[in-house]
Amino acid sequence: MIIRIAFPLSLLVCLFTTVLAGLVAANESSMYEARYDRALDRLQKTPPEDTLLKVLQTKAGDLSEEERGLIARSVSRYSRIDGHDPYLLLALIEIESGFDRGAVSSVGAKGLMQIRPFVAQYLAEELSMSSKKAASLHDVDTNLQIGSYYLAKMIRRYGNLSLALEAYNLGPAKMDELRQGGELQWRFTSKVKMAMVRLKKLAIIEENA
């Protein structure tokens, strides 16, 4: 005996429409992902300094062209030397100082990457940098050289970017203390990583404009 089940035509049409819509959405999603991947690939092949300048024109338009150029060149240079994603350094600058080279925090951290003077002096010898130069934390290139190196040092120490960012912000001793007590909040790390994603998206838009 063959049992035939009859479905209302309206139900069949509804099912077909739902399946078709799902296929279209999946196809569109794949297309957008492919476009994003291609754009990201182009971004990685573009000289960092060129794209960084475009991003800085949008994010730090109140700065002079000369100052934006200084930041772009220093970010490009030290990210290459220390093995960072340039947008990680740019994100760190945005979160730490809002691109204000004259920024001074309540604890005395200075410049774009908010370096504390005693940290700068401690790292000066490792960088073959004079004590006088290490004190010039409002100088863009000096600040970026020390900040980038310090972040790389924290990454080597902890083997983990998230821990390294927290150590950069809190200082390794304080970070270790909070980590042992299970009290790390990860707020700073989250801010920097989210800023890096936003900056990369902006860079892709600028490159495809």
FENGIPE-V248529 format. One record per pair of residues at least 12 apart in sequence whose ideal C-beta (glycine too) atoms are under 10 Angstrom apart, sorted by sequence separation. I is the first residue (numbers start at 0). J is the second residue. D is the distance in Angstrom with one decimal. If there is no record, write none. Layout:
I&J&D / I&J&D
//
This chain:
52&64&8.9 / 55&67&4.3 / 74&86&8.7 / 96&108&8.9 / 99&111&7.5 / 100&112&9.9 / 121&133&8.9 / 132&144&9.1 / 133&145&6.8 / 151&163&8.5 / 153&165&8.7 / 154&166&9.1 / 162&174&7.2 / 165&177&8.0 / 166&178&9.2 / 54&67&9.4 / 55&68&8.6 / 74&87&9.5 / 75&88&9.1 / 95&108&7.9 / 96&109&9.0 / 98&111&7.0 / 119&132&9.2 / 120&133&5.5 / 128&141&7.8 / 132&145&9.5 / 150&163&6.4 / 153&166&4.5 / 154&167&9.2 / 162&175&9.5 / 165&178&8.0 / 53&67&9.7 / 71&85&8.9 / 74&88&4.9 / 75&89&9.9 / 96&110&6.8 / 97&111&9.3 / 99&113&10.0 / 119&133&4.4 / 120&134&7.5 / 149&163&9.5 / 150&164&7.7 / 152&166&9.2 / 153&167&5.4 / 157&171&8.3 / 169&183&8.8 / 52&67&6.2 / 55&70&6.1 / 56&71&9.8 / 73&88&8.7 / 74&89&5.6 / 95&110&8.7 / 96&111&5.0 / 118&133&9.4 / 119&134&6.9 / 126&141&9.7 / 152&167&9.2 / 153&168&9.8 / 156&171&6.8 / 51&67&8.6 / 52&68&6.7 / 55&71&6.0 / 95&111&7.0 / 96&112&7.1 / 119&135&8.9 / 128&144&7.5 / 150&166&9.0 / 162&178&7.5 / 51&68&9.6 / 54&71&8.4 / 74&91&9.6 / 95&112&5.6 / 96&113&5.8 / 116&133&8.1 / 119&136&6.0 / 128&145&7.7 / 149&166&9.3 / 150&167&5.4 / 153&170&9.9 / 157&174&8.5 / 52&70&8.8 / 53&71&9.1 / 70&88&9.6 / 71&89&8.8 / 74&92&7.5 / 92&110&9.3 / 93&111&9.4 / 94&112&9.8 / 95&113&4.1 / 116&134&6.7 / 118&136&9.7 / 123&141&9.9 / 126&144&6.7 / 149&167&6.5 / 153&171&6.9 / 157&175&9.5 / 165&183&6.2 / 168&186&9.0 / 169&187&7.8 / 51&70&7.6 / 52&71&4.6 / 55&74&9.0 / 70&89&8.1 / 73&92&9.7 / 92&111&4.8 / 94&113&9.1 / 95&114&9.2 / 114&133&9.0 / 126&145&6.9 / 152&171&9.3 / 165&184&8.6 / 168&187&4.3 / 48&68&8.5 / 51&71&4.0 / 52&72&9.0 / 54&74&9.9 / 91&111&8.7 / 92&112&6.0 / 116&136&6.8 / 125&145&9.9 / 128&148&9.5 / 165&185&6.9 / 167&187&8.1 / 168&188&8.1 / 50&71&8.7 / 51&72&8.6 / 91&112&6.1 / 92&113&8.9 / 115&136&8.7 / 146&167&8.2 / 153&174&8.8 / 157&178&9.5 / 162&183&8.5 / 164&185&8.8 / 165&186&9.1 / 167&188&9.4 / 48&70&10.0 / 49&71&8.2 / 51&73&9.7 / 70&92&7.2 / 89&111&9.9 / 91&113&8.8 / 114&136&5.3 / 119&141&8.2 / 122&144&9.3 / 123&145&8.0 / 126&148&6.0 / 161&183&9.1 / 165&187&6.1 / 168&190&9.4 / 48&71&5.0 / 51&74&5.8 / 52&75&9.5 / 88&111&9.4 / 113&136&8.9 / 119&142&8.6 / 122&145&5.7 / 125&148&7.4 / 126&149&9.8 / 162&185&9.6 / 164&187&6.1 / 165&188&5.7 / 168&191&8.6 / 47&71&7.9 / 48&72&5.9 / 51&75&6.2 / 88&112&7.9 / 112&136&8.8 / 121&145&9.8 / 122&146&9.6 / 125&149&9.7 / 161&185&6.7 / 164&188&4.5 / 167&191&8.9 / 47&72&9.7 / 48&73&9.6 / 50&75&9.4 / 109&134&9.4 / 110&135&8.9 / 111&136&8.9 / 119&144&9.9 / 120&145&9.8 / 163&188&8.9 / 164&189&9.3 / 48&74&8.0 / 49&75&9.0 / 109&135&9.4 / 110&136&4.3 / 111&137&8.7 / 119&145&5.3 / 122&148&6.2 / 161&187&9.6 / 162&188&8.3 / 164&190&9.1 / 165&191&9.8 / 47&74&7.3 / 48&75&4.2 / 51&78&9.4 / 109&136&3.9 / 110&137&5.2 / 111&138&9.6 / 112&139&9.9 / 114&141&9.0 / 118&145&7.6 / 119&146&9.2 / 122&149&6.1 / 125&152&8.1 / 161&188&4.7 / 164&191&5.5 / 47&75&4.4 / 48&76&8.5 / 70&98&7.1 / 108&136&8.4 / 109&137&6.2 / 110&138&7.6 / 111&139&6.5 / 114&142&6.1 / 118&146&9.4 / 121&149&9.3 / 160&188&7.9 / 161&189&9.0 / 164&192&7.9 / 46&75&7.6 / 47&76&9.3 / 107&136&9.8 / 110&139&7.9 / 113&142&8.7 / 114&143&9.7 / 159&188&10.0 / 59&89&9.8 / 70&100&8.2 / 111&141&10.0 / 112&142&5.5 / 114&144&10.0 / 119&149&8.7 / 122&152&7.6 / 161&191&9.4 / 47&78&7.0 / 54&85&9.7 / 58&89&8.2 / 67&98&8.7 / 69&100&8.6 / 110&141&8.0 / 111&142&5.0 / 112&143&6.5 / 114&145&5.3 / 118&149&6.5 / 160&191&9.2 / 161&192&8.0 / 47&79&7.8 / 54&86&8.2 / 66&98&8.7 / 110&142&3.8 / 111&143&6.6 / 112&144&9.6 / 114&146&5.6 / 160&192&8.3 / 59&92&9.1 / 103&136&9.1 / 109&142&7.4 / 110&143&8.6 / 112&145&7.4 / 113&146&7.9 / 51&85&6.2 / 55&89&8.0 / 58&92&9.7 / 59&93&8.4 / 66&100&7.2 / 102&136&9.9 / 103&137&8.7 / 112&146&3.0 / 115&149&10.0 / 50&85&8.6 / 51&86&8.3 / 54&89&7.0 / 58&93&6.8 / 77&112&9.9 / 102&137&8.7 / 110&145&8.8 / 111&146&7.2 / 112&147&7.7 / 114&149&7.1 / 50&86&9.2 / 62&98&6.4 / 100&136&9.1 / 101&137&5.8 / 110&146&7.9 / 47&84&9.4 / 48&85&8.6 / 51&88&9.4 / 55&92&9.7 / 61&98&8.4 / 62&99&8.9 / 74&111&9.3 / 100&137&5.5 / 112&149&8.0 / 47&85&4.5 / 51&89&6.6 / 55&93&10.0 / 59&97&8.3 / 60&98&9.8 / 61&99&9.5 / 62&100&8.6 / 73&111&8.6 / 99&137&9.8 / 100&138&7.9 / 112&150&8.2 / 47&86&8.6 / 54&93&10.0 / 58&97&9.3 / 59&98&4.0 / 100&139&5.8 / 58&98&6.8 / 59&99&8.9 / 43&84&9.7 / 47&88&10.0 / 70&111&7.1 / 47&89&9.5 / 69&111&9.8 / 100&142&7.1 / 55&98&7.5 / 100&143&10.0 / 42&86&9.2 / 96&142&9.0 / 92&139&9.9 / 118&167&9.8 / 92&142&9.0 / 92&143&8.1 / 95&146&8.3 / 91&143&10.0 / 118&170&8.1 / 114&167&9.8 / 92&146&8.1 / 113&167&9.2 / 88&143&7.3 / 91&146&7.2 / 112&167&8.7 / 113&168&8.7 / 115&170&8.3 / 91&147&8.9 / 88&146&7.6 / 88&147&6.0 / 91&150&7.1 / 87&147&9.5 / 108&168&9.8 / 85&147&9.9 / 88&150&7.7 / 77&140&8.6 / 81&144&9.1 / 87&150&8.0 / 76&140&8.2 / 80&144&8.4 / 83&147&6.3 / 106&170&9.9 / 73&138&9.7 / 74&139&9.5 / 78&143&9.1 / 81&146&9.7 / 82&147&9.5 / 73&139&5.5 / 77&143&5.2 / 81&147&4.7 / 72&139&8.7 / 73&140&5.0 / 76&143&7.8 / 77&144&5.8 / 80&147&7.2 / 81&148&6.0 / 83&150&6.8 / 71&139&10.0 / 72&140&8.0 / 73&141&9.1 / 75&143&9.8 / 76&144&8.4 / 77&145&9.3 / 79&147&9.7 / 80&148&8.2 / 81&149&9.4 / 83&151&6.9 / 69&138&9.2 / 70&139&5.9 / 73&142&8.1 / 74&143&6.4 / 77&146&8.0 / 78&147&6.7 / 81&150&7.2 / 82&151&6.5 / 69&139&4.4 / 70&140&9.4 / 73&143&3.9 / 77&147&3.7 / 81&151&4.0 / 94&164&9.6 / 68&139&9.6 / 69&140&6.9 / 72&143&9.1 / 73&144&7.4 / 76&147&8.7 / 77&148&7.5 / 80&151&8.6 / 81&152&8.9 / 83&154&8.4 / 70&142&9.8 / 78&150&9.9 / 82&154&8.3 / 95&167&9.0 / 66&139&7.2 / 70&143&7.6 / 73&146&9.6 / 74&147&8.2 / 77&150&9.5 / 78&151&9.8 / 81&154&8.7 / 82&155&9.9 / 87&160&7.9 / 91&164&7.8 / 95&168&8.4 / 69&143&8.9 / 73&147&8.4 / 77&151&9.0 / 81&155&10.0 / 90&164&9.8 / 94&168&9.0 / 84&160&9.6 / 91&167&7.6 / 83&160&9.6 / 87&164&8.9 / 91&168&9.4 / 95&187&9.3 / 94&187&7.4 / 95&190&9.8 / 91&187&9.7 / 94&190&5.1 / 95&191&8.7 / 93&190&9.2 / 94&191&5.3 / 93&191&8.5 / 94&192&9.9 / 91&190&9.7 / 92&191&9.9 / 94&193&9.1 / 90&190&8.4 / 91&191&5.7 / 94&194&5.5 / 90&191&5.1 / 93&194&5.2 / 94&195&9.5 / 90&192&7.5 / 92&194&9.2 / 93&195&9.0 / 90&193&8.2 / 91&194&8.0 / 87&191&7.4 / 90&194&3.8 / 91&195&8.4 / 93&197&8.8 / 87&192&8.5 / 89&194&8.1 / 90&195&3.9 / 93&198&7.3 / 89&195&7.6 / 90&196&8.4 / 92&198&9.9 / 87&194&9.3 / 88&195&9.2 / 90&197&8.0 / 86&194&8.7 / 87&195&5.4 / 90&198&5.6 / 86&195&5.0 / 89&198&5.5 / 90&199&8.9 / 85&195&9.8 / 86&196&8.6 / 89&199&9.4 / 84&195&7.2 / 86&197&9.3 / 87&198&9.1 / 86&198&4.8 / 87&199&9.8 / 85&198&9.3 / 86&199&5.1 / 89&202&9.1 / 84&198&9.9 / 85&199&9.8 / 86&200&9.9 / 84&199&8.5 / 86&201&9.3 / 86&202&6.9 / 85&202&9.3 / 58&194&9.7 / 58&197&9.1 / 58&198&7.3 / 57&198&9.6 / 54&197&9.9 / 55&198&9.8 / 58&201&7.2 / 54&198&6.0 / 57&201&6.2 / 54&199&9.0 / 57&202&9.6 / 51&198&9.1 / 54&201&5.4 / 57&204&8.9 / 50&198&9.9 / 53&201&8.5 / 54&202&5.2 / 57&205&7.1 / 50&199&9.7 / 53&202&7.2 / 56&205&8.3 / 54&204&9.3 / 50&201&9.5 / 51&202&7.8 / 53&204&9.3 / 54&205&6.1 / 50&202&5.0 / 53&205&4.0 / 54&206&9.7 / 50&203&9.0 / 52&205&9.3 / 53&206&7.5 / 51&205&9.8 / 47&202&9.2 / 50&205&6.5 / 53&208&8.3 / 49&205&9.6 / 50&206&6.0 / 42&199&7.3 / 45&202&8.6 / 49&206&8.9 / 39&199&7.6 / 42&202&5.6 / 45&205&9.9 / 38&199&9.8 / 39&200&9.8 / 42&203&5.7 / 45&206&6.2 / 38&200&9.5 / 41&203&8.2 / 39&202&9.2 / 42&205&9.2 / 38&202&9.1 / 39&203&6.5 / 42&206&5.6 / 35&200&9.0 / 38&203&4.5 / 41&206&6.1 / 42&207&9.2 / 37&203&9.8 / 38&204&8.7 / 41&207&7.9 / 39&206&9.7 / 35&203&7.3 / 38&206&6.8 / 34&203&9.5 / 38&207&5.8 / 37&207&9.6 / 34&207&8.9
//
